[in-house]
């Protein structure tokens, strides 16, 4: 069994390899960020600094890309990433109440992850399923035409899957 410090060392080593692979490639920043996020699950500032140094770009450039594109995360995400669409169609049909119910059940706010690492909660602007409004996505699963009353059952489904996996 390996200790957490060894895992951290392995990740740091893997990050160095990712950076080295792209070091002399034009436009390498975004592919490096994608691979680094795949490795760490998100892009903490320490990782962004290593990438900036390794690719010889400014930390401001790295941070600018990370905060501009929605697919990059500054905070850890859960195994089940919940995105609540708060676009106009969804919001008008009650997405705000759904978001509030998720926040209440999971005891986390927008952008946070549950302490057990199972769920993260994020508001987003549009998932492209306006005809199903209001909509949430959990990883690649889309749930539409929801009410706040549907939320406990959906969350329980994922908790049950975890219990079965143990």
N, C-alpha and C positions, 0 to 999 in steps of 0.2 A: 504494500500500500504506500502511495507516495504522499508526502506532506504538502500542505498548501504553498509553502515557500518554493518547493520543487516545481509545482505547477506554474507558479508565477515566473520562475526562471525559464521554464520551457516556453511559456508564452512570449517572454522577452526575446528569447532566442528565435522563435518562429517569426516574430515581428521584424527582427533584424534581417532574416532571410527574405521576407516579403519586400522590404525596402531595397535590399541588394538586387533582387530580381528586376526591379523597375528603375533603379537608380539613374540609368542613362537613357530612359525612355521619355520622350516628349509627352506631355499630358498624363503623366503617371499618377498624379495626386488622387484623382477619384478612384482608379482601380486599387491603389494602395489603401485608401480609406475603406473601401468595400471589404477588402480582405482582412484588414485590421479589425473591423467591426465583426466580421464573421468569427474571428479568433477570440475577441474579448466579449462580444455580445453588445457592446456599445463603444463609444470613443471618449474615454476619460481624458482630461487635460494632459496627463502624463504621456499618454499614447500619442496625442496630437503633437506634443513637443518633440518626441522621438522621431515622428514622421517628418516634421518640419526640418529638424537637424539633418536627418538622413537624406532627404531630397533636396536640401539646401534651398528651402523656401521659407518665407516668414511664417511665424505662428499665426499672425493675423490672416494670412491667406488660407491656411489650413482651417482655422476657426470659422472664417467667412464661408467656406464651402460646407463645412459640417452644419452650420446653423441655417444655411440657405436651403439645402435640400432636405425634404421631409424624411427620406429613407435613412438618414444618419441620426443616431441617438447620442445625446450627451449623458443620459442616465441609464442605468441598467433596465432592461425590459424583462418581463416575466415570460415564462414558458408559453403562456397564453396572453398574447398581446391584443387587448381590447381597444378598438377604435370606434368611437361614437361619432357618427356624422352629425355635425351641427350646421351643415349647409342650410340654405333657406327652406327648401321643401321639407327636410327632416325636422328642422327647428320648429317650423310652423305646426307640424303634426306631433309635437311633444318630445322631441329628442332631449331637450333640457331636463325634463323629468326623468327620462331614462338614464341620462348621465348622472343625475343626482342620486338615483336609486343604486346604480352601480357603485358610486363613491361611498354611499352609506353601507352597503353590504360588504364591500371589500375593505372599508376603512382606509382608503387612500384617496388622494386628490389627483387632479390632472397631472400627467407626467410622472407619477410615482409608481412604485412596484410594491406588491405585498411583501412583508418580511420573509415569507416562505419561498419567494421567488416564483410563485405560480402565475400570478396575474399582474399585468400592468395596465394602466388606464390612460388613454389619450383622447382628446377631442381632435377631430379633423374637420376639414371644410367640405369635402365631398368625396364619396366613394363611387359615384357614377351609377347609383341605383335609385334615382329619385322616384321612380314609379313604385318602389317598395317602401317609401318613407313612412315612418322613421326607421333608420337602418343602423345596425352595429355590425362590425366585423370582429371575429375572434380568429386570429391568424388568417386563414384563407376561407373560413366559414362565414357566410353572410346570413344575417337574421333581419328580416324585414317585417313591416306592418306591425311593429311592436307597441306594447304599452309598458308602463313601469311595472305592472303586475306580472309580466312575462320574465322579468329579469332574474328573480330568485331561482326559477326552474332552469334557466340557461346556465347560471353559475353552478348550480348543483350538478348539472350534467357533467361539467368539466371536473368538479371535485370527485364525482363518482368514478370517472375514468382514471383519475389518479389513484383512488383507493383500490381499484381493480388491478392496476399496474404493480402494486406493491406485493 
